[in-house]
Amino acid sequence: MAREMPQLEGVQHHFVDVNGLRMHYAVAGPADGEPVVLVHGWPQHWFVWRRVIPRLADRFRVIAPDLRGFGWTDAPDSSYGKDELGRDIAGLLRALDLENVRLSGHDWGGLAAFWAAIEAPERVRSVTCFAIIHPWAKGRPTLGGVLAAAVYQPQIGMPFLGPALQRFTPFVHLPFLASGGSRIWTREERSTFVEQFREPARAEAASRVYRTFLLRELRKRPPVGRMEVPARLILGRNDPICTPEVNGGAAGRGIELEVVDGGHWLPESKPDLVAERIASA
């Protein structure tokens, strides 16, 4: 039985072929508006932007895709490397013939957005990312960050165990979706994120996002030395993992670093701030 798509006033849903994928994207705002593309992270999908989209759609053409393996986009057997996710987003920009794009991402979607801007700088006006590490980061995590990451990343990334945990024990996701405070998510909102991982291919995809990161990407760097477009990375002061200490060397790579009040879930807990930073980029 197909999962029900969450609804948001003014939003339409479309599919497009990108890199062999049937990619889903949500779209809102005037057809002739300047394009804004919003990329989600784990364990979510396009609906993470539900509070940001209305704040941008009066002026911009807002497009929120589902990454490969998430939401309603295909979940193929692939690496789920962040460069691969970035190529998908760059492919979406090309498929929709988008130019002068304000590109933004949260969590793994932020790293995918950085890679997409590296892949297709001619189509990107600016990149604004939230609560993630940048592609050249060489900083050192805090002890709290190490402990927080150790709680879940190896388990989610482990073959067989990681997909099984996500399919059969949805409480694996709930600590993350509860960490922002009960006022951020309703029960229905949490459910729409968690239920996608009941599907075996999506549980495997999410596991590979972490497996590939831990085994191959900790030292992987882009083929260029710095961002070619204006870039900003915004971190929540109370985010235990994506901290300024981890994001060392941002300025030298052409990335402006900003720390704001808040935790990891900025698009949902600070939608006014997130929308303002994207619009002003």
Phi and psi restraints in degrees (value plus and minus 20) as a CYANA .aco file:
   2 ALA   PHI     -89.2   -49.2
   2 ALA   PSI     121.0   161.0
   3 ARG   PHI     -90.7   -50.7
   3 ARG   PSI     127.3   167.3
   4 GLU   PHI     -98.3   -58.3
   4 GLU   PSI     115.9   155.9
   5 MET   PHI     -98.5   -58.5
   5 MET   PSI     107.1   147.1
   6 PRO   PHI     -84.5   -44.5
   6 PRO   PSI     125.3   165.3
   7 GLN   PHI    -127.3   -87.3
   7 GLN   PSI     125.8   165.8
   8 LEU   PHI    -160.8  -120.8
   8 LEU   PSI     109.8   149.8
   9 GLU   PHI     -76.6   -36.6
   9 GLU   PSI     113.0   153.0
  10 GLY   PHI      64.5   104.5
  10 GLY   PSI     -20.8    19.2
  11 VAL   PHI    -121.9   -81.9
  11 VAL   PSI     114.1   154.1
  12 GLN   PHI    -133.5   -93.5
  12 GLN   PSI     141.0   181.0
  13 HIS   PHI    -144.9  -104.9
  13 HIS   PSI     115.5   155.5
  14 HIS   PHI    -159.1  -119.1
  14 HIS   PSI     146.2   186.2
  15 PHE   PHI    -149.8  -109.8
  15 PHE   PSI     127.1   167.1
  16 VAL   PHI    -164.8  -124.8
  16 VAL   PSI     128.0   168.0
  17 ASP   PHI    -103.6   -63.6
  17 ASP   PSI     102.1   142.1
  18 VAL   PHI    -157.6  -117.6
  18 VAL   PSI     100.4   140.4
  19 ASN   PHI      31.8    71.8
  19 ASN   PSI      18.8    58.8
  20 GLY   PHI      61.6   101.6
  20 GLY   PSI     -18.7    21.3
  21 LEU   PHI    -119.5   -79.5
  21 LEU   PSI     128.5   168.5
  22 ARG   PHI    -112.7   -72.7
  22 ARG   PSI      79.4   119.4
  23 MET   PHI    -115.9   -75.9
  23 MET   PSI     110.0   150.0
  24 HIS   PHI    -110.2   -70.2
  24 HIS   PSI     122.3   162.3
  25 TYR   PHI    -164.4  -124.4
  25 TYR   PSI     124.7   164.7
  26 ALA   PHI    -115.9   -75.9
  26 ALA   PSI     126.1   166.1
  27 VAL   PHI    -161.8  -121.8
  27 VAL   PSI     122.0   162.0
  28 ALA   PHI    -169.2  -129.2
  28 ALA   PSI     141.7   181.7
  29 GLY   PHI      76.6   116.6
  29 GLY   PSI     152.7   192.7
  30 PRO   PHI     -84.8   -44.8
  30 PRO   PSI     121.1   161.1
  31 ALA   PHI     -81.4   -41.4
  31 ALA   PSI     -49.0    -9.0
  32 ASP   PHI    -118.4   -78.4
  32 ASP   PSI      -8.3    31.7
  33 GLY   PHI     -94.3   -54.3
  33 GLY   PSI     135.8   175.8
  34 GLU   PHI     -82.5   -42.5
  34 GLU   PSI     117.2   157.2
  35 PRO   PHI     -98.0   -58.0
  35 PRO   PSI     116.7   156.7
  36 VAL   PHI    -142.9  -102.9
  36 VAL   PSI     108.6   148.6
  37 VAL   PHI    -137.5   -97.5
  37 VAL   PSI     106.7   146.7
  38 LEU   PHI    -136.3   -96.3
  38 LEU   PSI     105.4   145.4
  39 VAL   PHI    -137.7   -97.7
  39 VAL   PSI     105.5   145.5
  40 HIS   PHI    -103.3   -63.3
  40 HIS   PSI     153.4   193.4
  41 GLY   PHI    -144.1  -104.1
  41 GLY   PSI    -180.2  -140.2
  42 TRP   PHI    -110.9   -70.9
  42 TRP   PSI     125.0   165.0
  43 PRO   PHI    -121.0   -81.0
  43 PRO   PSI      40.4    80.4
  44 GLN   PHI    -148.2  -108.2
  44 GLN   PSI    -184.2  -144.2
  45 HIS   PHI    -174.9  -134.9
  45 HIS   PSI    -183.0  -143.0
  46 TRP   PHI     -72.0   -32.0
  46 TRP   PSI     -47.8    -7.8
  47 PHE   PHI     -89.1   -49.1
  47 PHE   PSI     -31.4     8.6
  48 VAL   PHI     -78.8   -38.8
  48 VAL   PSI     -43.6    -3.6
  49 TRP   PHI    -114.0   -74.0
  49 TRP   PSI      -6.4    33.6
  50 ARG   PHI     -79.4   -39.4
  50 ARG   PSI     -47.2    -7.2
  51 ARG   PHI    -114.4   -74.4
  51 ARG   PSI     -35.8     4.2
  52 VAL   PHI    -108.3   -68.3
  52 VAL   PSI     -59.4   -19.4
  53 ILE   PHI     -74.2   -34.2
  53 ILE   PSI     -69.3   -29.3
  54 PRO   PHI     -83.1   -43.1
  54 PRO   PSI     -44.7    -4.7
  55 ARG   PHI    -100.0   -60.0
  55 ARG   PSI     -31.7     8.3
  56 LEU   PHI    -133.9   -93.9
  56 LEU   PSI     -44.9    -4.9
  57 ALA   PHI     -92.3   -52.3
  57 ALA   PSI     -32.4     7.6
  58 ASP   PHI     -92.6   -52.6
  58 ASP   PSI     -38.6     1.4
  59 ARG   PHI    -142.6  -102.6
  59 ARG   PSI     -56.2   -16.2
  60 PHE   PHI    -129.5   -89.5
  60 PHE   PSI     139.2   179.2
  61 ARG   PHI    -108.2   -68.2
  61 ARG   PSI      86.9   126.9
  62 VAL   PHI    -120.5   -80.5
  62 VAL   PSI     105.9   145.9
  63 ILE   PHI    -144.7  -104.7
  63 ILE   PSI     103.4   143.4
  64 ALA   PHI    -144.3  -104.3
  64 ALA   PSI      77.6   117.6
  65 PRO   PHI    -102.3   -62.3
  65 PRO   PSI     141.2   181.2
  66 ASP   PHI    -115.1   -75.1
  66 ASP   PSI     108.9   148.9
  67 LEU   PHI     -82.5   -42.5
  67 LEU   PSI     139.1   179.1
  68 ARG   PHI     -75.8   -35.8
  68 ARG   PSI     114.0   154.0
  69 GLY   PHI      69.2   109.2
  69 GLY   PSI     -28.1    11.9
  70 PHE   PHI    -141.9  -101.9
  70 PHE   PSI     136.1   176.1
  71 GLY   PHI      41.1    81.1
  71 GLY   PSI    -137.1   -97.1
  72 TRP   PHI    -141.1  -101.1
  72 TRP   PSI      -5.9    34.1
  73 THR   PHI    -106.4   -66.4
  73 THR   PSI     131.8   171.8
  74 ASP   PHI     -73.8   -33.8
  74 ASP   PSI     132.8   172.8
  75 ALA   PHI    -141.0  -101.0
  75 ALA   PSI      57.5    97.5
  76 PRO   PHI     -97.8   -57.8
  76 PRO   PSI     151.0   191.0
  77 ASP   PHI    -103.8   -63.8
  77 ASP   PSI      77.3   117.3
  78 SER   PHI    -168.8  -128.8
  78 SER   PSI    -195.8  -155.8
  79 SER   PHI     -96.9   -56.9
  79 SER   PSI     -51.1   -11.1
  80 TYR   PHI      41.1    81.1
  80 TYR   PSI      10.5    50.5
  81 GLY   PHI     -85.6   -45.6
  81 GLY   PSI     133.0   173.0
  82 LYS   PHI     -89.9   -49.9
  82 LYS   PSI     -47.4    -7.4
  83 ASP   PHI     -87.4   -47.4
  83 ASP   PSI     -56.4   -16.4
  84 GLU   PHI     -84.7   -44.7
  84 GLU   PSI     -64.9   -24.9
  85 LEU   PHI     -81.6   -41.6
  85 LEU   PSI     -58.6   -18.6
  86 GLY   PHI     -84.9   -44.9
  86 GLY   PSI     -59.7   -19.7
  87 ARG   PHI     -83.5   -43.5
  87 ARG   PSI     -54.4   -14.4
  88 ASP   PHI     -83.1   -43.1
  88 ASP   PSI     -63.2   -23.2
  89 ILE   PHI     -87.2   -47.2
  89 ILE   PSI     -62.3   -22.3
  90 ALA   PHI     -80.2   -40.2
  90 ALA   PSI     -59.4   -19.4
  91 GLY   PHI     -84.1   -44.1
  91 GLY   PSI     -56.0   -16.0
  92 LEU   PHI     -83.2   -43.2
  92 LEU   PSI     -63.7   -23.7
  93 LEU   PHI     -78.8   -38.8
  93 LEU   PSI     -60.9   -20.9
  94 ARG   PHI     -90.8   -50.8
  94 ARG   PSI     -62.9   -22.9
  95 ALA   PHI     -82.8   -42.8
  95 ALA   PSI     -55.7   -15.7
  96 LEU   PHI    -112.8   -72.8
  96 LEU   PSI     -18.5    21.5
  97 ASP   PHI      34.4    74.4
  97 ASP   PSI      28.6    68.6
  98 LEU   PHI    -111.9   -71.9
  98 LEU   PSI     116.9   156.9
  99 GLU   PHI    -152.8  -112.8
  99 GLU   PSI     141.3   181.3
 100 ASN   PHI      34.8    74.8
 100 ASN   PSI      24.8    64.8
 101 VAL   PHI    -104.6   -64.6
 101 VAL   PSI     112.8   152.8
 102 ARG   PHI    -104.9   -64.9
 102 ARG   PSI      87.7   127.7
 103 LEU   PHI    -124.0   -84.0
 103 LEU   PSI     111.5   151.5
 104 SER   PHI    -159.7  -119.7
 104 SER   PSI     131.5   171.5
 105 GLY   PHI    -171.3  -131.3
 105 GLY   PSI     134.6   174.6
 106 HIS   PHI    -143.3  -103.3
 106 HIS   PSI     120.4   160.4
 107 ASP   PHI      38.4    78.4
 107 ASP   PSI    -157.2  -117.2
 108 TRP   PHI     -79.8   -39.8
 108 TRP   PSI     -46.2    -6.2
 109 GLY   PHI     -84.2   -44.2
 109 GLY   PSI     -46.9    -6.9
 110 GLY   PHI     -88.3   -48.3
 110 GLY   PSI     -63.2   -23.2
 111 LEU   PHI     -87.3   -47.3
 111 LEU   PSI     -58.1   -18.1
 112 ALA   PHI     -82.1   -42.1
 112 ALA   PSI     -58.2   -18.2
 113 ALA   PHI     -85.6   -45.6
 113 ALA   PSI     -61.1   -21.1
 114 PHE   PHI     -79.0   -39.0
 114 PHE   PSI     -67.2   -27.2
 115 TRP   PHI     -84.3   -44.3
 115 TRP   PSI     -57.6   -17.6
 116 ALA   PHI     -83.7   -43.7
 116 ALA   PSI     -60.2   -20.2
 117 ALA   PHI     -86.5   -46.5
 117 ALA   PSI     -51.9   -11.9
 118 ILE   PHI     -90.6   -50.6
 118 ILE   PSI     -57.7   -17.7
 119 GLU   PHI     -91.7   -51.7
 119 GLU   PSI     -58.2   -18.2
 120 ALA   PHI    -156.3  -116.3
 120 ALA   PSI      40.6    80.6
 121 PRO   PHI     -82.9   -42.9
 121 PRO   PSI     -44.7    -4.7
 122 GLU   PHI     -88.2   -48.2
 122 GLU   PSI     -35.5     4.5
 123 ARG   PHI    -124.5   -84.5
 123 ARG   PSI     -25.0    15.0
 124 VAL   PHI    -131.3   -91.3
 124 VAL   PSI     105.4   145.4
 125 ARG   PHI     -99.7   -59.7
 125 ARG   PSI     -62.5   -22.5
 126 SER   PHI    -180.6  -140.6
 126 SER   PSI     138.7   178.7
 127 VAL   PHI    -148.5  -108.5
 127 VAL   PSI     108.1   148.1
 128 THR   PHI    -148.1  -108.1
 128 THR   PSI      94.3   134.3
 129 CYS   PHI    -140.7  -100.7
 129 CYS   PSI     133.1   173.1
 130 PHE   PHI    -149.4  -109.4
 130 PHE   PSI     112.0   152.0
 131 ALA   PHI      37.2    77.2
 131 ALA   PSI      36.6    76.6
 132 ILE   PHI    -175.5  -135.5
 132 ILE   PSI     154.4   194.4
 133 ILE   PHI    -116.9   -76.9
 133 ILE   PSI     132.2   172.2
 134 HIS   PHI    -108.3   -68.3
 134 HIS   PSI     144.2   184.2
 135 PRO   PHI     -85.6   -45.6
 135 PRO   PSI     -39.6     0.4
 136 TRP   PHI    -127.2   -87.2
 136 TRP   PSI      -9.3    30.7
 137 ALA   PHI     -77.1   -37.1
 137 ALA   PSI     112.5   152.5
 138 LYS   PHI    -151.0  -111.0
 138 LYS   PSI      -4.3    35.7
 139 GLY   PHI     -94.7   -54.7
 139 GLY   PSI     156.4   196.4
 140 ARG   PHI    -129.4   -89.4
 140 ARG   PSI     111.7   151.7
 141 PRO   PHI     -91.0   -51.0
 141 PRO   PSI     134.8   174.8
 142 THR   PHI     -94.0   -54.0
 142 THR   PSI     143.8   183.8
 143 LEU   PHI     -79.7   -39.7
 143 LEU   PSI     -61.0   -21.0
 144 GLY   PHI     -82.0   -42.0
 144 GLY   PSI     -58.1   -18.1
 145 GLY   PHI     -86.5   -46.5
 145 GLY   PSI     -60.9   -20.9
 146 VAL   PHI     -81.4   -41.4
 146 VAL   PSI     -65.4   -25.4
 147 LEU   PHI     -86.0   -46.0
 147 LEU   PSI     -61.3   -21.3
 148 ALA   PHI     -83.7   -43.7
 148 ALA   PSI     -63.6   -23.6
 149 ALA   PHI     -85.8   -45.8
 149 ALA   PSI     -57.8   -17.8
 150 ALA   PHI     -86.9   -46.9
 150 ALA   PSI     -41.5    -1.5
 151 VAL   PHI     -86.3   -46.3
 151 VAL   PSI     -55.5   -15.5
 152 TYR   PHI    -149.7  -109.7
 152 TYR   PSI     -51.7   -11.7
 153 GLN   PHI     -82.2   -42.2
 153 GLN   PSI     -69.0   -29.0
 154 PRO   PHI     -83.8   -43.8
 154 PRO   PSI     -55.4   -15.4
 155 GLN   PHI     -87.1   -47.1
 155 GLN   PSI     -65.8   -25.8
 156 ILE   PHI     -85.1   -45.1
 156 ILE   PSI     -56.0   -16.0
 157 GLY   PHI    -101.4   -61.4
 157 GLY   PSI     -29.9    10.1
 158 MET   PHI     -92.1   -52.1
 158 MET   PSI     114.2   154.2
 159 PRO   PHI     -76.8   -36.8
 159 PRO   PSI     124.4   164.4
 160 PHE   PHI      47.4    87.4
 160 PHE   PSI     -76.0   -36.0
 161 LEU   PHI     -86.6   -46.6
 161 LEU   PSI     -65.4   -25.4
 162 GLY   PHI     -79.6   -39.6
 162 GLY   PSI     -71.3   -31.3
 163 PRO   PHI     -81.2   -41.2
 163 PRO   PSI     -59.1   -19.1
 164 ALA   PHI     -85.0   -45.0
 164 ALA   PSI     -61.4   -21.4
 165 LEU   PHI     -78.8   -38.8
 165 LEU   PSI     -60.7   -20.7
 166 GLN   PHI     -94.7   -54.7
 166 GLN   PSI     -54.1   -14.1
 167 ARG   PHI     -93.9   -53.9
 167 ARG   PSI     -62.9   -22.9
 168 PHE   PHI    -130.0   -90.0
 168 PHE   PSI     -29.9    10.1
 169 THR   PHI    -151.3  -111.3
 169 THR   PSI      57.9    97.9
 170 PRO   PHI     -80.2   -40.2
 170 PRO   PSI     -35.7     4.3
 171 PHE   PHI     -83.6   -43.6
 171 PHE   PSI     -35.7     4.3
 172 VAL   PHI     -77.3   -37.3
 172 VAL   PSI     -58.3   -18.3
 173 HIS   PHI    -103.4   -63.4
 173 HIS   PSI     -47.8    -7.8
 174 LEU   PHI     -83.9   -43.9
 174 LEU   PSI     -55.8   -15.8
 175 PRO   PHI     -77.9   -37.9
 175 PRO   PSI     -54.2   -14.2
 176 PHE   PHI     -92.5   -52.5
 176 PHE   PSI     -62.3   -22.3
 177 LEU   PHI     -98.2   -58.2
 177 LEU   PSI     -29.2    10.8
 178 ALA   PHI    -120.0   -80.0
 178 ALA   PSI     -35.8     4.2
 179 SER   PHI     -86.9   -46.9
 179 SER   PSI     -40.8    -0.8
 180 GLY   PHI    -104.3   -64.3
 180 GLY   PSI     -25.3    14.7
 181 GLY   PHI      85.7   125.7
 181 GLY   PSI     126.8   166.8
 182 SER   PHI     -84.8   -44.8
 182 SER   PSI     -39.7     0.3
 183 ARG   PHI     -98.7   -58.7
 183 ARG   PSI     -32.0     8.0
 184 ILE   PHI     -96.4   -56.4
 184 ILE   PSI     -63.8   -23.8
 185 TRP   PHI    -141.4  -101.4
 185 TRP   PSI     120.0   160.0
 186 THR   PHI    -103.4   -63.4
 186 THR   PSI     148.7   188.7
 187 ARG   PHI     -79.0   -39.0
 187 ARG   PSI     -60.1   -20.1
 188 GLU   PHI     -86.3   -46.3
 188 GLU   PSI     -58.1   -18.1
 189 GLU   PHI     -86.9   -46.9
 189 GLU   PSI     -63.0   -23.0
 190 ARG   PHI     -81.3   -41.3
 190 ARG   PSI     -60.9   -20.9
 191 SER   PHI     -82.7   -42.7
 191 SER   PSI     -60.0   -20.0
 192 THR   PHI     -85.9   -45.9
 192 THR   PSI     -46.3    -6.3
 193 PHE   PHI     -99.6   -59.6
 193 PHE   PSI     -65.3   -25.3
 194 VAL   PHI     -90.8   -50.8
 194 VAL   PSI     -58.8   -18.8
 195 GLU   PHI     -85.1   -45.1
 195 GLU   PSI     -44.2    -4.2
 196 GLN   PHI     -80.6   -40.6
 196 GLN   PSI     -48.7    -8.7
 197 PHE   PHI    -103.4   -63.4
 197 PHE   PSI     -17.9    22.1
 198 ARG   PHI     -87.2   -47.2
 198 ARG   PSI     -44.0    -4.0
 199 GLU   PHI     -99.3   -59.3
 199 GLU   PSI     105.3   145.3
 200 PRO   PHI     -74.3   -34.3
 200 PRO   PSI     -61.7   -21.7
 201 ALA   PHI     -86.6   -46.6
 201 ALA   PSI     -53.6   -13.6
 202 ARG   PHI     -97.1   -57.1
 202 ARG   PSI     -56.0   -16.0
 203 ALA   PHI     -83.0   -43.0
 203 ALA   PSI     -60.6   -20.6
 204 GLU   PHI     -86.5   -46.5
 204 GLU   PSI     -60.7   -20.7
 205 ALA   PHI     -80.3   -40.3
 205 ALA   PSI     -67.1   -27.1
 206 ALA   PHI     -83.8   -43.8
 206 ALA   PSI     -56.8   -16.8
 207 SER   PHI     -83.5   -43.5
 207 SER   PSI     -60.5   -20.5
 208 ARG   PHI     -89.6   -49.6
 208 ARG   PSI     -49.1    -9.1
 209 VAL   PHI     -74.6   -34.6
 209 VAL   PSI     -64.0   -24.0
 210 TYR   PHI    -102.1   -62.1
 210 TYR   PSI     -58.2   -18.2
 211 ARG   PHI     -81.1   -41.1
 211 ARG   PSI     -66.4   -26.4
 212 THR   PHI     -84.1   -44.1
 212 THR   PSI     -60.3   -20.3
 213 PHE   PHI     -81.1   -41.1
 213 PHE   PSI     -68.7   -28.7
 214 LEU   PHI     -90.6   -50.6
 214 LEU   PSI     -54.4   -14.4
 215 LEU   PHI    -111.6   -71.6
 215 LEU   PSI     -48.5    -8.5
 216 ARG   PHI    -146.2  -106.2
 216 ARG   PSI     -44.3    -4.3
 217 GLU   PHI    -127.0   -87.0
 217 GLU   PSI     -26.0    14.0
 218 LEU   PHI     -80.0   -40.0
 218 LEU   PSI     -49.5    -9.5
 219 ARG   PHI    -136.2   -96.2
 219 ARG   PSI     -13.1    26.9
 220 LYS   PHI     -98.2   -58.2
 220 LYS   PSI     115.4   155.4
 221 ARG   PHI    -146.3  -106.3
 221 ARG   PSI     134.1   174.1
 222 PRO   PHI     -85.5   -45.5
 222 PRO   PSI     142.6   182.6
 223 PRO   PHI     -95.4   -55.4
 223 PRO   PSI     -28.4    11.6
 224 VAL   PHI    -133.3   -93.3
 224 VAL   PSI     143.1   183.1
 225 GLY   PHI    -110.7   -70.7
 225 GLY   PSI     -34.7     5.3
 226 ARG   PHI    -182.1  -142.1
 226 ARG   PSI     147.4   187.4
 227 MET   PHI     -89.2   -49.2
 227 MET   PSI     119.7   159.7
 228 GLU   PHI    -114.9   -74.9
 228 GLU   PSI     -27.9    12.1
 229 VAL   PHI    -142.6  -102.6
 229 VAL   PSI     137.8   177.8
 230 PRO   PHI     -76.8   -36.8
 230 PRO   PSI     112.1   152.1
 231 ALA   PHI    -157.2  -117.2
 231 ALA   PSI     120.8   160.8
 232 ARG   PHI    -155.2  -115.2
 232 ARG   PSI     118.8   158.8
 233 LEU   PHI    -140.2  -100.2
 233 LEU   PSI     103.2   143.2
 234 ILE   PHI    -136.1   -96.1
 234 ILE   PSI     105.6   145.6
 235 LEU   PHI    -138.2   -98.2
 235 LEU   PSI     122.8   162.8
 236 GLY   PHI     -99.6   -59.6
 236 GLY   PSI     115.8   155.8
 237 ARG   PHI     -79.2   -39.2
 237 ARG   PSI     -48.8    -8.8
 238 ASN   PHI    -123.1   -83.1
 238 ASN   PSI      -7.8    32.2
 239 ASP   PHI     -93.5   -53.5
 239 ASP   PSI     100.7   140.7
 240 PRO   PHI     -94.5   -54.5
 240 PRO   PSI     -41.7    -1.7
 241 ILE   PHI    -128.9   -88.9
 241 ILE   PSI     -70.3   -30.3
 242 CYS   PHI    -109.1   -69.1
 242 CYS   PSI      63.2   103.2
 243 THR   PHI    -133.0   -93.0
 243 THR   PSI     145.8   185.8
 244 PRO   PHI     -79.5   -39.5
 244 PRO   PSI     -53.6   -13.6
 245 GLU   PHI     -82.6   -42.6
 245 GLU   PSI     -58.5   -18.5
 246 VAL   PHI     -91.2   -51.2
 246 VAL   PSI     -54.0   -14.0
 247 ASN   PHI    -110.3   -70.3
 247 ASN   PSI      19.4    59.4
 248 GLY   PHI     -80.3   -40.3
 248 GLY   PSI     124.4   164.4
 249 GLY   PHI      62.3   102.3
 249 GLY   PSI      -7.1    32.9
 250 ALA   PHI     -81.6   -41.6
 250 ALA   PSI     -66.4   -26.4
 251 ALA   PHI     -81.3   -41.3
 251 ALA   PSI     -57.9   -17.9
 252 GLY   PHI     -88.7   -48.7
 252 GLY   PSI     -33.5     6.5
 253 ARG   PHI    -125.7   -85.7
 253 ARG   PSI      -6.9    33.1
 254 GLY   PHI      59.3    99.3
 254 GLY   PSI       5.0    45.0
 255 ILE   PHI    -137.5   -97.5
 255 ILE   PSI     103.1   143.1
 256 GLU   PHI    -101.5   -61.5
 256 GLU   PSI     109.7   149.7
 257 LEU   PHI    -126.2   -86.2
 257 LEU   PSI     110.8   150.8
 258 GLU   PHI    -151.9  -111.9
 258 GLU   PSI     116.3   156.3
 259 VAL   PHI    -132.7   -92.7
 259 VAL   PSI     109.8   149.8
 260 VAL   PHI    -146.3  -106.3
 260 VAL   PSI     143.1   183.1
 261 ASP   PHI     -85.2   -45.2
 261 ASP   PSI     116.2   156.2
 262 GLY   PHI     115.2   155.2
 262 GLY   PSI     159.0   199.0
 263 GLY   PHI    -130.8   -90.8
 263 GLY   PSI    -156.4  -116.4
 264 HIS   PHI    -103.3   -63.3
 264 HIS   PSI     -53.3   -13.3
 265 TRP   PHI    -113.2   -73.2
 265 TRP   PSI      36.7    76.7
 266 LEU   PHI     -83.5   -43.5
 266 LEU   PSI     -59.6   -19.6
 267 PRO   PHI     -79.8   -39.8
 267 PRO   PSI     -45.5    -5.5
 268 GLU   PHI    -120.0   -80.0
 268 GLU   PSI     -53.6   -13.6
 269 SER   PHI    -108.6   -68.6
 269 SER   PSI     -45.2    -5.2
 270 LYS   PHI    -152.1  -112.1
 270 LYS   PSI      35.2    75.2
 271 PRO   PHI     -84.1   -44.1
 271 PRO   PSI     -52.4   -12.4
 272 ASP   PHI     -84.4   -44.4
 272 ASP   PSI     -66.0   -26.0
 273 LEU   PHI     -83.6   -43.6
 273 LEU   PSI     -65.0   -25.0
 274 VAL   PHI     -81.6   -41.6
 274 VAL   PSI     -66.7   -26.7
 275 ALA   PHI     -82.9   -42.9
 275 ALA   PSI     -60.5   -20.5
 276 GLU   PHI     -84.6   -44.6
 276 GLU   PSI     -62.3   -22.3
 277 ARG   PHI     -85.5   -45.5
 277 ARG   PSI     -59.2   -19.2
 278 ILE   PHI     -88.1   -48.1
 278 ILE   PSI     -65.8   -25.8
 279 ALA   PHI     -85.0   -45.0
 279 ALA   PSI     -52.5   -12.5
 280 SER   PHI    -108.1   -68.1
 280 SER   PSI     -22.3    17.7
